[in-house]
Amino acid sequence: MTTKRIGFIGLGLIGGSIAKAIRQYYPDYELLAFDKNKETLALAVQEGTIHTACTSIDDHFQNCAYIFLCAPIAYNTAYLSQLKPYITGNCILTDVGSVKTSIHEEVIALQMEEHFIGGHPMAGSEKSGFVNAKAHLIENAYYIITPSAKVSGEKVTEYKTFIESLKALPILLDYQKHDAVTGTISHLPHILASGLVNFVRETDTEDELMKQLAAGGFKDITRIASSSPVMWQQICLKNRKNISRILSAYIETLNQAKLAIDTGAEEALYSFFETSRDYRNSMPNSSAGPIKKQFAIYCDIIDETGGIATIATILASNMISIKNIGIVHNREFEEGVLRIEFYDEDSSAKAAVLLQKYRYIVYEV
């Protein structure tokens, strides 16, 4: 195996996870990183994820095979000019931002297209920072690649092969098309989730009855509202033209729904819910999309002392780790009294089979 040097600018959740994946699959590669947080760098060195902690962007980044820009979107474009003197030879410069147009435009302005291939791993978590990074975070996740116009086909093929070797699923896409697509399936849902949560907060009763009753389905569909406010502020600012256009179109959809309700249009209302149900049910049941899937099952249990403890013991004795467990009080949208969440799909599937063997009634989602 040829030893390669790989640099990281920013070592948070995504950058840290990619670094850990490289360390797992390419243990001989030399990894170095710059991050404003010195504690993050110290932890990364201590864990053996990276070899060199850089206090600035300097000649340590010379002769890198790949350099990953993993800082917040607004900072990534600013770091380009600092990196330019060190981007030589066959170095591939990439990023992991969920908005691509702004950084591609800056790359063009700086005449760095021959080296730049944009990247967007469609993976993440409500938690942030290197401390929550995991080598398997990008495994089986779509990884969108947006090559610059002047980068060679050989470099694109090399980078795509490298991403595949980290067990991600690369997809080549034009950067402008990327921003339109992710604006609809990723950025819009986050705005809607946050707006729905704020609407409930602003219209709640004095004794916060809505908050009390809004568990279950409401919490599931608004889970992504727990994401980083700073990250989503920057995404909205950097992709504002697409998001504004998409919001206008979605508002028209809501207006049509309101009109159907106001006029009592039975067929229109039925069609509204039928088409959405059928289209959603046709979507692949995978976690490769931009919004991370939860791995959970629901289980019927009777109200008796030790009921939850018994299930936890069964799972633990079979080496199945539980991420979260609790009684569902609002079951308007779910079957099952107990909700058990797991860290991965395999654990969820094994738990369902195991509990059914113990004659529990299990509902998989």
Secondary structure, DSSP 8 states (H G I E B T S, - for coil): ----EEEEE--SHHHHHHHHHHHHH-TTSEEEEE-S-HHHHHHHHHHTS-SEEESSSSGGGTT-SEEEE-S-HHHHHHHHHHHGGG--TT-EEEE--S--HHHHHHHHHTT-TTTBEEEEE----SS-SGGG--TTTTTT-EEEEEE-TTS-HHHHHHHHHHHHHTT-EEEE--HHHHHHHHIIIIIHHHHHHHHHHHHHHHH--TT-HHHHH--THHHHHTGGGGS-HHHHHHHHHHTHHHHHHHHHHHHHHHHHHHHHHHHT-HHHHHHHHHHHHHHHHTS---S-SSS---EEEEEE--S-TTHHHHHHHHHHHTT--EEEEEE-S--SS--SSEEEEESSHHHHHHHHHHHHHTT-EEEE-
